[in-house]
Amino acid sequence: MLVGRFAPSPSGRMHLGNLFTALLVWLDVRRAGGRLWLRIEDLDPERCSWAKAEQLVDDLRWLGLDWDEGGLQPQFCQSRRTPLYAAAFAKLQAAGLVYPCFCSRAERLAAAAPHLGEAGPTACPCRDLPEVEQQRRLLAGERAAWRVRTPAETLTVQDEHLGEYAENLAADCGDFIIKRSDGVFAYQLAVVVDDAAMGVNRVVRGRDLLSSAPRQVWLHRQLGFAPPQFCHVPLLLAADGKRLAKRERSLDMGALRAACTAPELVGWLAWLAGLQAEPRPVRPQQLIESFDWRWVPQTDIIIDVEKK
Ligand code: GLU
């Protein structure tokens, strides 16, 4: 049985791009007669809030999307699942794969999924610190983030929509953070632990996370889990090539709900996804039967807001 999930972060109001992904996740699971979880990725207490999670759930319901489990159920909220991440962290640590990093740069973002232009390989000098030196600095109270030691190994992911994607973990990704110095576990670890614990075998999400797939597959294997199948979808971009979330307030759910009905919005999204010839109003259920990934573009989609 196919088990999928939609895993948004309640760090702001959802926008057209999130809805596009949500609709495709939903159609993928419903077409296959599978099960769908809604997981709230509220790891970062500074960026996420319960009120935003409630808003997110309300926005998805308004759109006409449903899920089989999750949403505001505490066991589906990452902020409540810390003991599971701690156990996985301990396992990696016991395998000698984790080291403390005393550099402060870039760790702030580790709890959030790395979207377009937000991540790059980092060669960390802390990798080679002798253990006595690590201990000395930790005991002196120095704050450390925790990185995993990635191997010089090429990992190939067979993406169901975009095809083969390969990365050399050491060269292309580098040692990545799995726990921040403030104790917050990073997105990369949490997402792997949760997908495994929740029996997720199919991950549909925006293609900016394609480059996270090899390191997630690697983490799955280190932790003894079976990696899911991946299926990355194109992004909706503003005319200048930037992500909509960063550019267009007029395309967040607040503005969209004020400007159109749910069937109008779903119709527009379905048209952008190649699922209907015109942006005419439609309900999600009406799209299930004819849903086929072959219609969905593989390249990013530019939204001309003026013409909308
Ligand atoms: N929570 C992530 C986001 O906000 C998505 C994670 C995933 O689908 O793996 O984009």
Boltz pocket constraint, residues with backbone or C-beta under 6 A from the ligand:
constraints:
  - pocket:
      binder: B
      contacts: [[A, 7], [A, 8], [A, 9], [A, 41], [A, 113], [A, 191], [A, 204], [A, 205], [A, 209]]
      max_distance: 6.0
